[in-house]
Amino acid sequence: MTKRVIVIGSGIIGAAIAWHLAKAGAAVTVIEAGDAGGLATRNSWAWINASWGNPLSYFRLRVRSMEEWRRLDRKVPGLAVNWCGGLIWDLPSAELDAFAREHAAWGYGIRRVGPDEMRRIEPGLKIVPDHAYHVAAEGAVEPAETARLLLSGARALGAEVLDHSH
């Protein structure tokens, strides 16, 4: 018997749920009040990272999320995750260094970089601090396009997407 599932919302979370359920063989209907892709998703920064959000349990959840994004990037044609890395310097120096020590102790690939390397990583920086931390494994996606792509994939697998449903 095929499972029938209704997903409310077509932002990144609803789109991902719909795609995974459709891929697993469920009969999926996505209901969205507005445009496909949702509202909050369009306004997201969509930074794929585990850089913030202590305690350790939440850090581990975010590392697993990064791993899932890598799997999704391989499975969804055209997804185009930009694995560009992250550059972090927006804390006072002592706090930044403590943050980096903590995350390094947790096994996060974080390393200190100086001004020359910061300019190489981010050539458009106007103000360059004396140091920052770089995490090469971080990435970003265009959130609304990613949601639309996942919805398109779900449709191709038989899902129905109802936009502007009130």
MDTraj code that builds the backbone (N, CA, C; nanometers):
import mdtraj as md
import numpy as np

residues = "MET THR LYS ARG VAL ILE VAL ILE GLY SER GLY ILE ILE GLY ALA ALA ILE ALA TRP HIS LEU ALA LYS ALA GLY ALA ALA VAL THR VAL ILE GLU ALA GLY ASP ALA GLY GLY LEU ALA THR ARG ASN SER TRP ALA TRP ILE ASN ALA SER TRP GLY ASN PRO LEU SER TYR PHE ARG LEU ARG VAL ARG SER MET GLU GLU TRP ARG ARG LEU ASP ARG LYS VAL PRO GLY LEU ALA VAL ASN TRP CYS GLY GLY LEU ILE TRP ASP LEU PRO SER ALA GLU LEU ASP ALA PHE ALA ARG GLU HIS ALA ALA TRP GLY TYR GLY ILE ARG ARG VAL GLY PRO ASP GLU MET ARG ARG ILE GLU PRO GLY LEU LYS ILE VAL PRO ASP HIS ALA TYR HIS VAL ALA ALA GLU GLY ALA VAL GLU PRO ALA GLU THR ALA ARG LEU LEU LEU SER GLY ALA ARG ALA LEU GLY ALA GLU VAL LEU ASP HIS SER HIS".split()
xyz = np.array([
    [0.0842, -0.1178, 0.0000],
    [0.0000, 0.0000, 0.0000],
    [0.0889, 0.1244, 0.0000],
    [0.0616, 0.2162, -0.0902],
    [0.1376, 0.3409, -0.0993],
    [0.0950, 0.4365, 0.0116],
    [0.1925, 0.4914, 0.0794],
    [0.1641, 0.5928, 0.1824],
    [0.1280, 0.7228, 0.1128],
    [0.0234, 0.7892, 0.1613],
    [-0.0170, 0.9203, 0.1094],
    [0.0199, 1.0235, 0.2148],
    [0.0934, 1.1267, 0.1716],
    [0.1445, 1.2265, 0.2650],
    [0.1151, 1.3654, 0.2117],
    [0.0670, 1.4527, 0.2999],
    [0.0493, 1.5941, 0.2661],
    [0.1591, 1.6714, 0.3376],
    [0.2294, 1.7545, 0.2622],
    [0.3344, 1.8403, 0.3166],
    [0.2824, 1.9831, 0.3108],
    [0.2815, 2.0514, 0.4230],
    [0.2352, 2.1898, 0.4287],
    [0.3569, 2.2812, 0.4170],
    [0.3596, 2.3596, 0.3103],
    [0.4689, 2.4536, 0.2861],
    [0.5684, 2.3990, 0.1856],
    [0.6145, 2.4875, 0.0976],
    [0.7078, 2.4446, -0.0068],
    [0.8410, 2.5175, 0.0010],
    [0.8743, 2.5669, 0.1204],
    [1.0073, 2.6234, 0.1392],
    [1.1098, 2.5115, 0.1399],
    [1.2307, 2.5424, 0.1793],
    [1.3387, 2.4441, 0.1723],
    [1.3070, 2.3189, 0.2538],
    [1.2442, 2.3345, 0.3684],
    [1.2132, 2.2170, 0.4510],
    [1.1025, 2.1343, 0.3867],
    [0.9926, 2.1983, 0.3491],
    [0.8839, 2.1259, 0.2840],
    [0.9271, 2.0622, 0.1531],
    [1.0062, 2.1345, 0.0745],
    [1.0539, 2.0816, -0.0538],
    [1.1439, 1.9603, -0.0328],
    [1.2321, 1.9680, 0.0666],
    [1.3214, 1.8547, 0.0944],
    [1.2422, 1.7339, 0.1437],
    [1.1450, 1.7585, 0.2308],
    [1.0611, 1.6486, 0.2793],
    [0.9866, 1.5853, 0.1625],
    [0.9272, 1.6681, 0.0769],
    [0.8526, 1.6168, -0.0383],
    [0.9429, 1.5337, -0.1294],
    [1.0624, 1.5839, -0.1576],
    [1.1552, 1.5129, -0.2462],
    [1.1931, 1.3769, -0.1875],
    [1.2302, 1.3760, -0.0589],
    [1.2710, 1.2500, 0.0042],
    [1.1550, 1.1504, 0.0099],
    [1.0352, 1.1977, 0.0448],
    [0.9200, 1.1074, 0.0516],
    [0.8835, 1.0534, -0.0862],
    [0.8834, 1.1403, -0.1870],
    [0.8521, 1.0952, -0.3229],
    [0.9566, 0.9944, -0.3704],
    [1.0819, 1.0204, -0.3393],
    [1.1899, 0.9279, -0.3776],
    [1.1714, 0.7923, -0.3094],
    [1.1150, 0.7931, -0.1892],
    [1.0901, 0.6684, -0.1154],
    [0.9619, 0.5985, -0.1606],
    [0.8881, 0.6595, -0.2552],
    [0.7696, 0.5949, -0.3094],
    [0.6369, 0.6413, -0.2542],
    [0.6362, 0.7417, -0.1690],
    [0.5098, 0.7925, -0.1144],
    [0.4366, 0.8762, -0.2193],
    [0.3052, 0.8804, -0.2067],
    [0.2219, 0.9697, -0.2882],
    [0.2153, 1.1017, -0.2124],
    [0.2816, 1.2044, -0.2638],
    [0.3011, 1.3299, -0.1914],
    [0.2211, 1.4419, -0.2554],
    [0.1540, 1.5205, -0.1712],
    [0.0906, 1.6452, -0.2133],
    [0.1482, 1.7561, -0.1271],
    [0.2017, 1.8592, -0.1926],
    [0.2569, 1.9753, -0.1228],
    [0.1562, 2.0880, -0.1354],
    [0.1203, 2.1491, -0.0235],
    [0.0258, 2.2606, -0.0233],
    [0.1000, 2.3859, 0.0209],
    [0.0967, 2.4882, -0.0632],
    [0.1669, 2.6146, -0.0376],
    [0.0684, 2.7294, -0.0526],
    [0.0627, 2.8180, 0.0461],
    [-0.0286, 2.9323, 0.0409],
    [0.0139, 3.0344, -0.0640],
    [0.1423, 3.0478, -0.0879],
    [0.1929, 3.1469, -0.1831],
    [0.2612, 3.0808, -0.3008],
    [0.3736, 3.1413, -0.3407],
    [0.4511, 3.0876, -0.4525],
    [0.5326, 2.9673, -0.4076],
    [0.5567, 2.8757, -0.5016],
    [0.6427, 2.7613, -0.4728],
    [0.7783, 2.8123, -0.4259],
    [0.8309, 2.7494, -0.3242],
    [0.9583, 2.7929, -0.2679],
    [0.9412, 2.8600, -0.1338],
    [0.8180, 2.8937, -0.0985],
    [0.7909, 2.9507, 0.0331],
    [0.8375, 3.0934, 0.0513],
    [0.8095, 3.1488, 0.1683],
    [0.8437, 3.2886, 0.1991],
    [0.9725, 3.2991, 0.2804],
    [0.9832, 3.2251, 0.3892],
    [1.1027, 3.2354, 0.4744],
    [1.2278, 3.1922, 0.3986],
    [1.2145, 3.0897, 0.3165],
    [1.3296, 3.0379, 0.2419],
    [1.3923, 3.1450, 0.1539],
    [1.3106, 3.2244, 0.0881],
    [1.3638, 3.3296, -0.0009],
    [1.4479, 3.4311, 0.0748],
    [1.4249, 3.4436, 0.2041],
    [1.4962, 3.5427, 0.2846],
    [1.6084, 3.4818, 0.3685],
    [1.6415, 3.3578, 0.3408],
    [1.7459, 3.2887, 0.4166],
    [1.8831, 3.3166, 0.3579],
    [1.9821, 3.3187, 0.4443],
    [2.1207, 3.3336, 0.4018],
    [2.1725, 3.2019, 0.3435],
    [2.1196, 3.0899, 0.3892],
    [2.1492, 2.9563, 0.3374],
    [2.2959, 2.9169, 0.3481],
    [2.3565, 2.9517, 0.4587],
    [2.4947, 2.9159, 0.4887],
    [2.4943, 2.7761, 0.5499],
    [2.5625, 2.6828, 0.4895],
    [2.5689, 2.5448, 0.5371],
    [2.6930, 2.5332, 0.6243],
    [2.6726, 2.5264, 0.7547],
    [2.7855, 2.5320, 0.8472],
    [2.7496, 2.4707, 0.9817],
    [2.8520, 2.4522, 1.0623],
    [2.8340, 2.4132, 1.2022],
    [2.9134, 2.5086, 1.2907],
    [2.9284, 2.6307, 1.2442],
    [3.0146, 2.7272, 1.3123],
    [2.9536, 2.7871, 1.4373],
    [2.8255, 2.7951, 1.4460],
    [2.7623, 2.8594, 1.5612],
    [2.6597, 2.7642, 1.6177],
    [2.6213, 2.7879, 1.7390],
    [2.5145, 2.7071, 1.7960],
    [2.5639, 2.6030, 1.8933],
    [2.6389, 2.6469, 1.9893],
    [2.6785, 2.5550, 2.0943],
    [2.5532, 2.5198, 2.1728],
    [2.5426, 2.4130, 2.2358],
    [2.6414, 2.3206, 2.2874],
    [2.6840, 2.2149, 2.1847],
    [2.7671, 2.1234, 2.2317],
    [2.8236, 2.0189, 2.1481],
    [2.7157, 1.9384, 2.0762],
    [2.6056, 1.9076, 2.1430],
    [2.4998, 1.8278, 2.0792],
    [2.4437, 1.8987, 1.9561],
    [2.4270, 2.0302, 1.9635],
    [2.3757, 2.1054, 1.8488],
    [2.4817, 2.1155, 1.7397],
    [2.6066, 2.1313, 1.7780],
    [2.7164, 2.1299, 1.6817],
    [2.7148, 1.9985, 1.6034],
    [2.7010, 1.8864, 1.6745],
    [2.6995, 1.7553, 1.6074],
    [2.5821, 1.7432, 1.5107],
    [2.4666, 1.7945, 1.5497],
    [2.3510, 1.7945, 1.4601],
    [2.3831, 1.8716, 1.3323],
    [2.4465, 1.9860, 1.3456],
    [2.4788, 2.0681, 1.2290],
    [2.5862, 2.0038, 1.1418],
    [2.6809, 1.9334, 1.2019],
    [2.7799, 1.8595, 1.1227],
    [2.7092, 1.7512, 1.0415],
    [2.6146, 1.6821, 1.1033],
    [2.5368, 1.5808, 1.0292],
    [2.4576, 1.6451, 0.9171],
    [2.4046, 1.7633, 0.9413],
    [2.3322, 1.8354, 0.8370],
    [2.4244, 1.8668, 0.7190],
    [2.5471, 1.9087, 0.7483],
    [2.6436, 1.9354, 0.6409],
    [2.6696, 1.8084, 0.5596],
    [2.6811, 1.6944, 0.6280],
    [2.7012, 1.5669, 0.5584],
    [2.5816, 1.5352, 0.4694],
    [2.4605, 1.5613, 0.5201],
    [2.3398, 1.5373, 0.4403],
    [2.3358, 1.6286, 0.3180],
    [2.3778, 1.7544, 0.3346],
    [2.3840, 1.8451, 0.2195],
    [2.4804, 1.7912, 0.1135],
    [2.5918, 1.7352, 0.1547],
    [2.6871, 1.6779, 0.0579],
    [2.6234, 1.5608, -0.0166],
    [2.5493, 1.4758, 0.0547],
    [2.4799, 1.3647, -0.0115],
    [2.3746, 1.4176, -0.1087],
    [2.2976, 1.5154, -0.0644],
    [2.1942, 1.5730, -0.1495],
    [2.2561, 1.6370, -0.2734],
    [2.3684, 1.7028, -0.2566],
    [2.4390, 1.7663, -0.3682],
    [2.4773, 1.6629, -0.4741],
    [2.5113, 1.5419, -0.4310],
    [2.5465, 1.4356, -0.5259],
    [2.4226, 1.3743, -0.5917],
    [2.3092, 1.3746, -0.5205],
    [2.1900, 1.3047, -0.5688],
    [2.0981, 1.3896, -0.6555],
    [2.0981, 1.5207, -0.6363],
    [2.0024, 1.6070, -0.7066],
    [2.0748, 1.6804, -0.8197],
    [2.0472, 1.6434, -0.9435],
    [2.1130, 1.7100, -1.0561],
    [2.0848, 1.8605, -1.0558],
    [2.1904, 1.9380, -1.0756],
    [2.1749, 2.0829, -1.0840],
    [2.1667, 2.1548, -0.9514],
    [2.1840, 2.0847, -0.8403],
    [2.1674, 2.1491, -0.7098],
    [2.2663, 2.2627, -0.6880],
    [2.3895, 2.2455, -0.7272],
    [2.4894, 2.3537, -0.7249],
    [2.5150, 2.4127, -0.5868],
    [2.5457, 2.3266, -0.4914],
    [2.5922, 2.3775, -0.3627],
    [2.7303, 2.4376, -0.3856],
    [2.7522, 2.5557, -0.3345],
    [2.8817, 2.6219, -0.3471],
    [2.9622, 2.5907, -0.2209],
    [3.0509, 2.4945, -0.2304],
    [3.1348, 2.4559, -0.1164],
    [3.2551, 2.5494, -0.1113],
    [3.2280, 2.6741, -0.0800],
    [3.3262, 2.7823, -0.0868],
    [3.4026, 2.8035, 0.0430],
    [3.3607, 2.7393, 0.1500],
    [3.4232, 2.7622, 0.2798],
    [3.3640, 2.8842, 0.3481],
    [3.3956, 2.9001, 0.4740],
    [3.3472, 3.0142, 0.5519],
    [3.4631, 3.0846, 0.6193],
    [3.4531, 3.2153, 0.6259],
    [3.5547, 3.2988, 0.6891],
    [3.4873, 3.3711, 0.8047],
    [3.5408, 3.3556, 0.9253],
    [3.4741, 3.4032, 1.0464],
    [3.5649, 3.5006, 1.1201],
    [3.5120, 3.6213, 1.1483],
    [3.5903, 3.7179, 1.2261],
    [3.5022, 3.8152, 1.3028],
    [3.3752, 3.7891, 1.3131],
    [3.2817, 3.8875, 1.3677],
    [3.2608, 3.8791, 1.5190],
    [3.3650, 3.8473, 1.5920],
    [3.3626, 3.8493, 1.7380],
    [3.4866, 3.9234, 1.7862],
    [3.4827, 3.9754, 1.9086],
    [3.6067, 4.0296, 1.9655],
    [3.7146, 3.9201, 1.9642],
    [3.8387, 3.9598, 1.9500],
    [3.9498, 3.8672, 1.9286],
    [3.9543, 3.7520, 2.0294],
    [3.9426, 3.7807, 2.1579],
    [3.9506, 3.6749, 2.2598],
    [3.8354, 3.5755, 2.2453],
    [3.7147, 3.6254, 2.2179],
    [3.5989, 3.5369, 2.1986],
    [3.6150, 3.4534, 2.0725],
    [3.6642, 3.5163, 1.9666],
    [3.6856, 3.4466, 1.8404],
    [3.7855, 3.3324, 1.8586],
    [3.8951, 3.3616, 1.9278],
    [3.9963, 3.2586, 1.9510],
    [3.9415, 3.1451, 2.0379],
    [3.8626, 3.1778, 2.1396],
    [3.8018, 3.0750, 2.2255],
    [3.7038, 2.9893, 2.1453],
    [3.6237, 3.0550, 2.0618],
    [3.5304, 2.9840, 1.9738],
    [3.6069, 2.8852, 1.8856],
    [3.7164, 2.9313, 1.8252],
    [3.7948, 2.8461, 1.7355],
    [3.8580, 2.7288, 1.8106],
    [3.9099, 2.7539, 1.9296],
    [3.9687, 2.6453, 2.0094],
    [3.8634, 2.5389, 2.0411],
    [3.7455, 2.5850, 2.0813],
    [3.6374, 2.4916, 2.1138],
    [3.6013, 2.4064, 1.9923],
    [3.5791, 2.4708, 1.8787],
    [3.5386, 2.3970, 1.7592],
    [3.6505, 2.3062, 1.7076],
    [3.7747, 2.3499, 1.7194],
    [3.8874, 2.2637, 1.6810],
    [3.8916, 2.1399, 1.7703],
    [3.8666, 2.1571, 1.8999],
    [3.8646, 2.0437, 1.9933],
    [3.7525, 1.9460, 1.9589],
    [3.6455, 1.9961, 1.8981],
    [3.5336, 1.9115, 1.8570],
    [3.5589, 1.8448, 1.7221],
    [3.6732, 1.8753, 1.6597],
    [3.7062, 1.8120, 1.5327],
    [3.6644, 1.8903, 1.4096],
    [3.6199, 2.0137, 1.4287],
    [3.5804, 2.0959, 1.3141],
    [3.7063, 2.1463, 1.2459],
    [3.7112, 2.1425, 1.1158],
    [3.8295, 2.1830, 1.0400],
    [3.8468, 2.3330, 1.0343],
    [3.8712, 2.3938, 1.1470],
    [3.8824, 2.5395, 1.1557],
    [4.0295, 2.5769, 1.1731],
    [4.0742, 2.6793, 1.0994],
    [4.2136, 2.7208, 1.1116],
    [4.2251, 2.8722, 1.1033],
    [4.3232, 2.9231, 1.1723],
    [4.3488, 3.0671, 1.1762],
    [4.4152, 3.1103, 1.0456],
    [4.3706, 3.2249, 0.9933],
    [4.4312, 3.2822, 0.8725],
    [4.4613, 3.4295, 0.8974],
    [4.5671, 3.4777, 0.8347],
    [4.6059, 3.6178, 0.8458],
    [4.5521, 3.6999, 0.7298],
    [4.5841, 3.8291, 0.7268],
    [4.5300, 3.9203, 0.6255],
    [4.5569, 3.8785, 0.4810],
    [4.6766, 3.8309, 0.4509],
    [4.7065, 3.7930, 0.3121],
    [4.6180, 3.6780, 0.2652],
    [4.6029, 3.5767, 0.3492],
    [4.5178, 3.4640, 0.3104],
    [4.3707, 3.5039, 0.3065],
    [4.3291, 3.5929, 0.3970],
    [4.1901, 3.6416, 0.3923],
    [4.1622, 3.7093, 0.2587],
    [4.2561, 3.7904, 0.2118],
    [4.2383, 3.8588, 0.0823],
    [4.2324, 3.7581, -0.0326],
    [4.3092, 3.6502, -0.0216],
    [4.3048, 3.5469, -0.1250],
    [4.1687, 3.4758, -0.1239],
    [4.1189, 3.4453, -0.0043],
    [3.9910, 3.3749, 0.0091],
    [3.8751, 3.4659, -0.0309],
    [3.8774, 3.5895, 0.0148],
    [3.7710, 3.6879, -0.0118],
    [3.8335, 3.8153, -0.0678],
    [3.8637, 3.8182, -0.1981],
    [3.9327, 3.9337, -0.2556],
    [3.8542, 4.0645, -0.2471],
    [3.7252, 4.0584, -0.2260],
    [3.6435, 4.1796, -0.2214],
    [3.6350, 4.2467, -0.0856],
    [3.7033, 4.1940, 0.0146],
    [3.6958, 4.2544, 0.1482],
    [3.7523, 4.3958, 0.1460],
    [3.6773, 4.4888, 0.2011],
    [3.7220, 4.6287, 0.2099],
    [3.8030, 4.6519, 0.3368],
    [3.7588, 4.5940, 0.4459],
    [3.8287, 4.6061, 0.5740],
    [3.8730, 4.4655, 0.6128],
    [4.0024, 4.4485, 0.6312],
    [4.0574, 4.3165, 0.6614],
    [4.1099, 4.3174, 0.8049],
    [4.0531, 4.2326, 0.8923],
    [4.1010, 4.2276, 1.0308],
    [4.2398, 4.1641, 1.0385],
    [4.2994, 4.1673, 1.1571],
    [4.4343, 4.1111, 1.1715],
    [4.4344, 3.9589, 1.1629],
    [4.3210, 3.8949, 1.1936],
    [4.3102, 3.7509, 1.1730],
    [4.1629, 3.7114, 1.1686],
    [4.1411, 3.5923, 1.1159],
    [4.0076, 3.5335, 1.1091],
    [4.0269, 3.3826, 1.1180],
    [3.9154, 3.3110, 1.1090],
    [3.9222, 3.1652, 1.1039],
    [3.8495, 3.1187, 0.9791],
    [3.9079, 3.0189, 0.9150],
    [3.8531, 2.9663, 0.7904],
    [3.8124, 2.8208, 0.8109],
    [3.6945, 2.7862, 0.7575],
    [3.6472, 2.6478, 0.7578],
    [3.6183, 2.6119, 0.6128],
    [3.7074, 2.5347, 0.5517],
    [3.6961, 2.5024, 0.4093],
    [3.5730, 2.4176, 0.3769],
    [3.5203, 2.3427, 0.4729],
    [3.4101, 2.2494, 0.4468],
    [3.2730, 2.3154, 0.4415],
    [3.2636, 2.4445, 0.4721],
    [3.1328, 2.5107, 0.4729],
    [3.0900, 2.5487, 0.3316],
    [2.9611, 2.5697, 0.3150],
    [2.9085, 2.6037, 0.1839],
    [2.7841, 2.6890, 0.1928],
    [2.7243, 2.7098, 0.0768],
    [2.6016, 2.7893, 0.0678],
    [2.5227, 2.7443, -0.0548],
    [2.3935, 2.7688, -0.0499],
    [2.3069, 2.7435, -0.1649],
    [2.2220, 2.8667, -0.1890],
    [2.1682, 2.8776, -0.3085],
    [2.0673, 2.9790, -0.3375],
    [1.9370, 2.9158, -0.2890],
    [1.8799, 2.9639, -0.1781],
    [1.7731, 2.8892, -0.1116],
    [1.6447, 2.8716, -0.1923],
    [1.5950, 2.9763, -0.2542],
    [1.4689, 2.9634, -0.3284],
    [1.4867, 2.8719, -0.4489],
    [1.5982, 2.8853, -0.5185],
    [1.6246, 2.7987, -0.6339],
    [1.6394, 2.6534, -0.5898],
    [1.7022, 2.6312, -0.4763],
    [1.7171, 2.4954, -0.4244],
    [1.5808, 2.4355, -0.3922],
    [1.4935, 2.5132, -0.3289],
    [1.3581, 2.4644, -0.2993],
    [1.2835, 2.4321, -0.4287],
    [1.2929, 2.5211, -0.5273],
    [1.2250, 2.4956, -0.6558],
    [1.2801, 2.3695, -0.7232],
    [1.4102, 2.3503, -0.7168],
    [1.4721, 2.2325, -0.7770],
    [1.4252, 2.1043, -0.7080],
    [1.4191, 2.1062, -0.5751],
    [1.3698, 1.9892, -0.5022],
    [1.2228, 1.9627, -0.5328],
    [1.1431, 2.0688, -0.5436],
    [1.0017, 2.0513, -0.5797],
    [0.9880, 1.9936, -0.7198],
    [1.0698, 2.0417, -0.8115],
    [1.0682, 1.9896, -0.9478],
    [1.1037, 1.8408, -0.9479],
    [1.2039, 1.8048, -0.8686],
    [1.2408, 1.6642, -0.8566],
    [1.1296, 1.5814, -0.7957],
    [1.0623, 1.6364, -0.6954],
    [0.9494, 1.5657, -0.6338],
    [0.8367, 1.5469, -0.7351],
    [0.8094, 1.6522, -0.8138],
    [0.7066, 1.6407, -0.9193],
    [0.7432, 1.5303, -1.0184],
    [0.8699, 1.5269, -1.0589],
    [0.9145, 1.4247, -1.1537],
    [0.8965, 1.2840, -1.0967],
    [0.8945, 1.2734, -0.9653],
    [0.8735, 1.1447, -0.8984],
    [0.7259, 1.1207, -0.8665],
    [0.6383, 1.2106, -0.9144],
    [0.4946, 1.1910, -0.8983],
    [0.4254, 1.2787, -0.7967],
    [0.4982, 1.3641, -0.7273],
    [0.4343, 1.4515, -0.6279],
    [0.3504, 1.5584, -0.6967],
    [0.2486, 1.6035, -0.6262],
    [0.1644, 1.7138, -0.6732],
    [0.1949, 1.8347, -0.5855],
    [0.2163, 1.9508, -0.6482],
    [0.2455, 2.0738, -0.5746],
    [0.1345, 2.1733, -0.6042],
    [0.0635, 2.2150, -0.4996],
    [-0.0477, 2.3088, -0.5135],
    [-0.0050, 2.4442, -0.4586],
    [0.0269, 2.5381, -0.5492],
    [0.0639, 2.6744, -0.5101],
    [-0.0627, 2.7569, -0.4893],
    [-0.0487, 2.8653, -0.4167],
    [-0.1579, 2.9609, -0.3950],
    [-0.2838, 2.8915, -0.3441],
    [-0.2658, 2.7977, -0.2534],
    [-0.3783, 2.7243, -0.1951],
    [-0.4232, 2.7958, -0.0688],
    [-0.5468, 2.8301, -0.0626],
    [-0.6003, 2.9003, 0.0556],
    [-0.7152, 2.8223, 0.1141],
])
top = md.Topology()
chain = top.add_chain()
for i, resn in enumerate(residues, 1):
    res = top.add_residue(resn, chain, resSeq=i)
    for name in ("N", "CA", "C"):
        top.add_atom(name, md.element.get_by_symbol(name[0]), res)
traj = md.Trajectory(xyz[None], top)
